[in-house]
Amino acid sequence: MTLFTREPRIEASLLERRDDVREWAVYADWLEANGSPRGALASLMLRREVTSTLSMTEALKAHAELISELTPEPFKTLVTRGAPRLAPVFRRGFIVSAGALDDADFSALIEHPSCALLDEVILQAGDFETLTRWLASVKAPLPWRRVELNLTAQDDEIVLGRLFERTPRLRHLTLALDDPPETIDLEGLDCESVTFGGATRGMLRALMGCGAKKLERLEVRTRRNQYAQREENDLDELIEALVPAWKKLDELVLEGNIGDLTRRACTGAVRPARVLVRTTLPTAEPFAVRRPEEPETSFALFNRELTADDEKAITQYAKLAGVTRLIAYLRRFTLGPRTLTLLRLHGTGEAPLVARVVAQHLVKSDRALDAIALTVSSSNDITSAWSFGPHVAKADTPKKSIPVARREEGRFTRHQMVRELLDAMVGFDPGYDVFDALEDAFDSATVRALLGDAPAAGEEVPLFTDFSAEPEPDPDEDEDEELDEDDDYDEYEDLGGADRRDALAHTVGEEDRGDPRWRFYEDEDNEWGAAPETIPDSGPPANAPSEQLKIEVPVVIGASLKPTANALDDDPEDDLDAPTLDAWSATHNEEEVWSEGPVDLPDHHRVPIGETFEETDGELPLGTYVPDAVPCAHCSQLRETMRCSVCRDEVCRECAGVKSLAAWDDGRDFNCAQCTPRTSGRFVAVRPRRTRSG
């Protein structure tokens, strides 16, 4: 027997009952009995789906070499080719999801034994001619149930009948065209769900005219302009084309900007059973859900449904935390054989009731409960996650302790991080797009007021999150420095009419002259979400050379960065004294900072060059003034502190982790001693601090 041993009769039965775990177990036993290593891998994956533990996760990692042998060679480079969404997803010993960028990828999709039970496919053919060539090579019906088709090139006509002939089990079609043609032929399409990305009236008319009798759900996303923005009231242009399907659809999801026609259609007497409109603009419509472009997100996932006792425990904990109003968004989420519960908390109070605190509180009351708390902060560019429960517990973990694992990465890697976290909790790979699926699930969540009044229509209750939605102010920023309302900025007109207060204005070309996107004013709201950048009186920023702008740069007087550098003027009545360079700022800062009087240098600058000096060890006599010193959260000593990037406590240098001292000294993100990773793995064990008396 070889690695790719197959049994066509069992596979044919599996295709008809693909979600039946018993059918998969039968095939795994047959493969294992006939000497195929794929059988043992499938059996391990099936056991892990039932009970996911850390030991099973480690056992699956031990099969990495076997999984690599079962993976088609072209698929191994999809991530490095910039297509992580197309990378293969293994489940129960076979690839269930993959995609194609070129001919070799598509050949693997239809010919490789690991793709015999393929369920979801993403085809990025580029143009319709390439797609036609791919489909012409298909000689037998394909097992695909979900197909996403992305075409970026402009074509005169697109006919997809060949695709529908070769996918008789198709249930969901996603069609995304960057430059859709006037003629689109969808004859032969008959599936339950269709999604159009960048929809046009021609695409919708083609769908209405193809006679899809099984169609139950339709999702339509409007097109974006060259600046990735949607036109005002753009959904109104598509509503007329949807009228033929207005009655028979069970669910209609629209994504765009609401106009009068959309509003009347969605509130009329005749409409689909469920209508949902996602929009980025504030709205009070009962059928609309606001979805900001860069949301601040914080929610928890549990591996079972939350009960009334769970809600009572959350409410009681919220009262103890000083919460005066608590709104819970609850949603059941089906992921393969698992049914999860999503929880997002909004409200007001003395302290935010964050998702990780609630998850940990519920886990303490139920030791068998798995949970993940996730926070995505766009303003801080951070994605943080906490995992609780058996799936992160080692075999020798004491029962009295609650296993905790924490991860923190950049916001732009959140998809892969959430994918790995859910893989550990549910016991199988959920795919790259699982984070988007979780976000979409909250659009139809059940809103329940656990404390205080229920939210009114269109009301936005503040989200309880670990990070503020607004970035923290720079402590070195001079708050008193403001632009004079009478300042004249005509001198910057040489930059294509762009206001130099815009941080992006240096990229404006001749073709963008006069475009309002490139002009921002402090007294006007910017619909693109960018904040104006205030440029001081010293002239243009460093990336705009003064000789090119032909501007005489004035000198700023008295803008010191050190409180001791601004000594009294030796002659207050004499304003003709030449400014004296501040030695501290000139040697330690890139910008030149000026003062009018003598400079008060630190003590270690007064010794001859090359001689050593003693620094303060932090233990000063009682009553001694220490600038910028606060009590350390761990040792309570009055010292200079910095915030730990893990627990967010203000700790001194003595309480910083040994491996993080260099980062503390340089002012970079660091871990305190209690949060320093004790292993080289990706998960960090966080132990609760104990007092000396405990």
N, C-alpha and C positions, 0 to 999 in steps of 0.2 A: 504494500500500500504506500501511496505517496502523500505528500503534504496536501495536495489539492484533490483528495478523494471526494467524490460526490455521489449522491443517490437521487436521481431525477424524480422518482415517485414521491419521496418525502418532501422534496423541494416544491413540487406541484401542490401538495397538500398544504404546505406552509404558506404559499402565496394566497391561498383562499382563506386561511385563518392565521394571518400574520401576527395578530396580537395575542394569540393563545400560547401561554407559556408552556403548556404541556406538549404542544407540537414541537417547540424548540428543544425541550428536554429529550424528546424521542430522537430527534436528529443528532443531538449532542452524544447521546448514548450509542447510537449507531456508528457515528464517526470514531468514537473512542474504542468501540469494540473492534473496529476494522483497522485499527492502528494509525489513525490520523491524529497528529498532535492538535489539530483544530478542535477535536472533540473535548479534550481536557480543558482547553481554553474556554470553550463555550460553556462547559459545566461550571467552571469557576465564576464566569460572568453571571450566570443564572443564579448561583448561590449568593453572590454579592448583591444582586438586586433585592433579594429578600431581606438580608441583614448586612448592612454595610458597616464594616469595622476597619480600624486602622491596619490590623493584621492582614485582612483580605486585600486592602489597597496595596500593601507592600508585596503581597503574593502576586498581584496582577502586574506590578512593576517588574517582577522577576521574569515575566513573560515578554518583556520588551523586544528581545531579539526575535522571538517567534512572530510577534505582531509585525515586526519589520519585514520578515520573510513573506508574510501573507499580504503585504501591501504592494500594489503595483509600483514599479519603478518611477513612472512619471509623477505619481502622487506625492512622492517623497520630497519634491522640490516646489510644491505649490506655495508653501509659506514663504520660502526665499524668493519666489517670483511675485510676491506681493498679493497673494490671494489666500489669506488664512481661512476665509469662509468656505473655500472650496476643498480644504484639506479633509481627508477621509475620517469618518467617525465609525469606530468599531463598536458593535453591540452583539452579544451572544455568539461571538466567533466570526461574524461576517461584517462587511462594510454596509452600513445602513444609509449613509449620507456622504456624498462627494460631489465634485464638480469638474468641469473641463475648461481649459484655456486654449488648447491647441488640438491637433489631430491625434497625437499620441495619448493625451488625456481621454479623449472621447473613445478611442479604441479600447482603452482599459475599462471604461465604464460598461461597454457592451460585450466584452470578451473575457475579462479576467474572472476566474472562479470565485474570488472573494466578493465580487459584485453581483453574484447570482440572485441575491435577495435584496438588491438595492431598493430603498424606499424613497429617498429624496435626492434630487439632482439639481445642480445649478449649472446652466450652460451659458458661458460668456463667449459667444462665437464672434463677437465684433460686428460682422455684417451678415446679411441674410444669405448671401452666396455661400459663405462658409457653413452656415447652419444647414443649408440644402445639401451640401456635399456630405456632411456628417450623417444626416438622416438617410441618404441614399445607400449608405453602407450597412444599414440595419436590415437584417434578413428575417428576424423573428420578433414576435411581440416582446416588449420590454416590461419588467416588473414594476416600473416606477409608478408611485402614487402621488407624488408631489414634484412639480417641475417649475423651476424659476428660469426664465429666459431673459437675458440681458443683451441687447443689441445697441451698439454705440455709433455705428456708421449710418449714413443716410442711404436709404434704399427707395427705389421707385414704388415697389409693391412688396408686401409680405403675405405669403400664403402658408398657413400652418396645418393644412389638412394632413400632410405626411406625418407630422408629429403626433396628431391625434389617432391616426391609424395604428401607429406602433406602440401606443400607450393605452391599451384598453382598460387598464385599472386606474386611470388618472382620476384623482379626487380634487386636487387643488392646482390651479395654474396661476403663476405670477408672471406678468409681462411688463418689463421695464424697457422703454425705448427712449434713448437720448434725443433722437431726431425722427419722430414717427412720420411715415409717409402718409399721403392722402388716402391710399387704398390699403386696407388690412382685411384679409379674408380669414375668418375664424370658423368656417364651415366644418362641421364634424365635432366641434367642441361640445361635450356634454359631461360636466363635472359639477360637484356640489358647491365649490368655492372658487372665486376668481379675484385676483388682486391686480390692479393697474397702477403702475408707478409712472408719474408724469402723464396722466390721462388726457386725451383729447376727445372731442365730440365724435371724430371718426372711429376711434377705438370703441367707444360705447355703442355707437350705432351698429358696428360690426358684431358686437356681442349680442345686442338685442335682436339682430336679424339672423343669427346662426341657429336659432331654435333649440337652445340648451334647456331641456325640460327639467334636468336635475338641479339647476342652479338655485341655491338657497341663500348663499352669502356672497355679497359683493363689497369689495373695499376699493375706493377710488382716492388717489392722491394727485393733487393738481401739480402742474409744472412749475418750475422755478426759473427765474431769469438768470442772467450771467453773474449776478451778485448773490445767487443762492437765496433770493427773496421771492415770495409769491405776490402776484398782483392783487390789488384790492378787489374784493367781492368776486374772486376768480371761480368760486363754486357755482355762481349763477350761470356761467356759460355751459356747464355740464348738466344742469338739472333737466333741461328740456329733453336731452337725449336719453335720460333715465326713465321717462314717463312710462314707456311700454312695460317695464319691469317693476313699476312702483307698487303694484298690488301683490305680486306673487313672491317677492323676496321675504325671507324670514328675518334677515339682518342686513342692514346697509350701513357701512362705515365710510365717512367722508373725511378728508384731511385737506384743509385749506381755509380760506377766509369767507365768512358768512356774509351774504347779501340779502336783499329783500326777497328775491325769488326763492332762495334757499330757505329763508325763514318761513315763508308761507307754505312751501312744500313740506317741510319737516313738521309743521304744526297743523296741517290740514287733516280733514277727516279720513282721507284715503292715503295711506302710507304703509311702508313695510312694518312688520310686527315690532321691529326694534331699529331705531335710527340713532346713530352716534356720529357726532361731528367733532373732530380734533382741530383745534385752532391755536395759534400762538398769540392771538389778541384777547384782551379781557372781554368777557361776555357773560351775560346773565341768562342766556338761553337754557331751558331745562334739558335740552338734548345735546348740549355742547360740553366738551371737556377741554380745558386749557392745557396745552402741552408746550411749555417754553422750549426754545431751541437748546438751551444749556441749563437744564434744571438742577436744583439742589435736591438730591434724593436720599432718603433714609427710610429703610423698611427692614422687616424681619421675615424670615421664612421658617416654618415649622413643618415637621414631617408627619403631622396629623392635623385633624380639624381642632380648632379651639372650642372649648365647651363653655357653658355658662359659668362654671366655677373659674375657668381661666379669666374670663372677662371680669368677674368679681374681684379676682386677685389683682388684676391690672388696675382696676378702679381704686381699690384700697391703697395700693402702692402709690398711685398718683396723688391721692389726698395727702398721704404722709409726706410726699415730696413738695407739697405746696401748689399743686396744679389746680387752677380754678375752673378750667374748661378743657375737656378732652374729647376729641372727635376721632373715632377709629374707622379706618378704611379696611374692610375685610374682604378677602377674595379667595375662593377655592381655585386651585391651579392644578390641572392634571398634567403630569409629566411622565409619559410612559405608563408603567403599572402603578406609579405612586400618585397620591392625591395630597398636595401640600396646601398649606394655608399661608397667605400673604397678609401682613399687618403693617399699616402705615399710620402714624400718629400725628395729629395736629392739635393745636390748642394753645392756651396761655397759662402762665403761672410763674412762680418764683424761680423754678428750675426746669429746664426742658426734660421731658420724659423720653429719653432717646431709645431707639429700637434695641440697642445692645443691652441696656439695663433691663428692659422688659423681658428680653429673651433669656438672660441669665437668671432673672427672678423666677420665671416659669420652669426653667430647667432644674433649679434647686428643688422645686416642689414635685418634679417628676424626673427621676434619674434616668429613665429610658428615653427621654425626649431629645431628639436632635434638633438643632436650631442654627440658623445663620443670620447675623445682623450685618447689613450693608449700608454704607454711607458714601455717596458720590458727591463731592463738592467741586463744582466748576470754578468757583471764585478762588479756592485754595489749591486747585489742580491736584486733588488727593482723592484716592479711592481706598477706603478702609473697610475691613471686614473682620468679624469675630465669629468663630465657630464654637459651638457648645455641644457636648453630648458624646455618646459612644463612638461616633465615627472618627473622633480625634483622640480617643483614649487608648492607652497602651494596656497590655494584659496585666501588668503589675501596678496599675493605678489604684490607689486606695479608694474604696467605695465612698468614703466620707468627702472626698474632694470632687469638684466639678471640673472636668477637663475643659481647657480653654485654649484655642489657637487663634492667633491674630496675624493678619497680613495687611500690608499697606503698600500701594503702588500708585503710579500716576493715573490720572483720569482716563487717558487714552488707551490704557491697557486693561480697562475694566471688563471688556467682553471676555477675554481669555481668563482673567482671574475669577470671574463669577462662574465661568464654565468649569474650572477646576474645583471650585468650592462645592458646586452642586454635584459634580462627579463623585466627590468624597462622601457627600451626605446621602444621595439617593442610590449610589452604587452602579451608575452607568454614565457614559458620556452624553450630556444633553445637547451637545452641538454648540457652535460658535455664537449663534444668534439668541441664546437663551435669555440674555439680559434684556434685549428688546422685547421678548415675549413676556417677561415679568412686568416691564413697564406698561405694555399694552393691557395686561390683565387688570391693572388698577383703573383703567378707563371705565370698567363696568363693575367696580367694587361696590359692596354694600356699605353705606355710610351710617354709622351708628354713634349717637351722642352718649358717651359713658358718664360725662360730667358736664353740667351746664346745658345751654341751649343748642339745639341742632343748627347746622349752618343753613343760612338762607340761600335762595337761588342766586348764583353768581358770586357768593361771598367766598373770599380766599382766607381761610383760617391759617395762621402761621404754622409751618412745618416744624416739628420737634426734630432737631438734627444735632449731631456732634459739633458741626462747624457752622460758623455764622455765614449767612448768604452774602454778607458784605465783607470785603477784605479788610483786615486790620490796618489802621492808619500807621504810617511810617513814623516812628518816634522822632526821627531826625528831621521830619518835614516841618518847615516853619509855617505854623498855622496863620500867623499874622500877615504873611505875604500873599496878597491878593492882587489880581489885575485891576487896574484903574478902569472904570467904565468909560472914561474919556480917551483911553489909549487908542491911537490910530495904527491900524495894521495894514495900511495901504502899501507899506514898504515891502510886504511879502507877496505882492501880486505877481512877481516874476515867476512864481511856482505854479503857474496855471490857474490862478485865482483861488488857490487853496489857503485856508486859514492855518497858520503855522502852529496853532494850538492842537491840531490833530497829529497824533503820533505816526499816522500812516501817510501823512501828506507828502513826504519826500518821494513816494512812489508814483505820484500823479504824473501822467504823461499829457502830451498835447491833446490827445483824443478825449481825455476826461475833463478838460477845462470846463468849469462851470457846473459840473455834475454835483448836485446837492449832497451826494453820498460822501464827498470829501470835505464838506464844510460843517463844522460843529460849533455851536454857540452854547455858552454856559446857561443862558436863560431859556433854552429850547430843549425839548426831549428829543433824543436821537433814536429813531425807530430801528436802527441797525444794532443797537445794544452797546456801541462803543462809547466810552467816557472821554470827554475832552481833556486834554493834557495842558495844564497851565504852564506857559513858558515865562520865566521871570524877565525883568527889564534888561538883563544882560544880553538879550538878543536871541538869535535862532539856536536850535540844538546843535550838538556837536556834529551830527551827520549832515548838516547843511553848511558848507564852507562859506565864511563871511565874504571872501573875495568873489565868490560866484553870485552871492546875493547883493553885493555892493552896499553893505550896511556897516555903519560905524558902530562898533560894539562899545557901549558905555561901561564904566567901572562901577561895581556895586560896593558901597561902603557899609562896613559894619555887619556883614553877613557871616558871622563866625559860627563854627560848629562846636567849639568848646566854650563852656561858660566862663573860664578864666582868661580867655584870650582878649576879651573886650575890656581893656583897662580904660580909665578915665582919660579924656583928651588932655594933653599937656597945656593947651591953650584953647579953651572952648570958643573964644571970640575970633579965633583965626581959622577960617575955613579953607585956607590955601595950602595947608600942610600936605605934602605928598603922602599917600597911604603907605603904611609899613606892612611888609609881607608877614603874615602869621606863620612862624616857623613850624609849628605843630601841624597845621593843616597843609602846608606846602609839602611837607615830607611824608605825610601819611594819607593824603587824599589826592585823587586825580585832579580835582578842581582846585583852582587857586582861590583862597578865601582871604579877605583883607580886613584889617582893623586900623584904627587911627592912633592908638597909643602903644606903649611898650607891651611886650608879650610876657605873660606869666607861664613859664615852662614847667613841666613836671620835674620832680626832684631828680629822676635818673638822667635828665638831660643836662644837669649841672655838673656832673662829674666828667673828668677828661675822657676822651675817646679811648676805648680799649680797656678801661678799668671796670671791674665788676661792682655791682651794687646789690643791696639786699631789698627784696620785696616784702611787703606786708604779708604775714602768714595768716591773716584773717582773725587772729585773736587779739583784739585791741582793748585797751583799758576802758572801763565803764565811762560812758559819756563821750567817747571819741566819735566824731562824725565821719561816717563812711559814705561818700557820694554813691547814689544809685544802689544802696545796699538794702536788702529786704530779708526777712527770715526765710531760711531754706525750708521747704515743705517736708524734708526728710530728717535733717539734723537740728532744725530750728535755730541755727546760728545766723547772726546778722552778717551776711556776705553778699557779694554780687552773684546773681542767679540768672539762669536761662531756663527756657521751657523745654522739657523732654518731649521729643516728637512722638512718643508712644503713649505715656500716661498723662501728658500735658501738665505735669507738675513743675513748679519753679524750683529747681535744685541748684546747689552750688557745685563748684568744681570738685570738691572732695566727694560728693555723692554721685558724680557722673561715673558711668561705667568705665572700666579700665581701657576697654577697646575704643571708647568714645572720647577720651581726653583731648586728642588732637582736634576732633570736630568741635568740642566745646571751646577750646582756645581760639579756633578760627571763626567762631560765630556761626557754624553750620549746624544742620540738624544732627542731633545726637540722641543716644539712649542713656537714661540714668542707670545706676548700678542694679536696680531692681528690675529693670526692663531689658537688660543686656541679654541678647540671645545666648542660651547655654548650649545650643547645638549648632551644627552647620546647616541644618535643614531650612526649608522655606518657612515653616511654621515656628512661631515664637511662643514659648511657654511664659505666661504672665502669672505670677504668684501674687496674691493679695498681701499688702504690707501689714505687719503686725507691730503693735506697740511693745515697748520693753516689758510692760506688765503682763502682756499676753504670751 
